[in-house]
Amino acid sequence: MADSIDPRDFGRLEAKVETLEMLVAEQTETLKRMADRLEAMSELLSQARGGWRTLMWVGGAVATVASAITWAINHLALKP
């Protein structure tokens, strides 16, 4: 019951396995690089989100102060 394995077939299988191992290693490296880029993009977006929040806060504060000054000029000005 001992089936003999053809050395040529075994060699082909070994070559295919080596090729697949190399492909998996290359894909693993590619996935690592993609993960690093994704993390960098996520960090950049997080910083941008904080910047937009700050700009909106400053814009709201400036609009409030400008409105108060305009109201004061219109209502508190000396009228002849």
Buried (B, 14 or more C-beta within 10 A) or exposed (E): EEEEEEEEEEEEEEEEEEEEEEEEEEEEEEEEEEEEEEEEEEEEEEEEEEEEEEEEEEEEEEEEEEEEEEEEEEEEEEEE
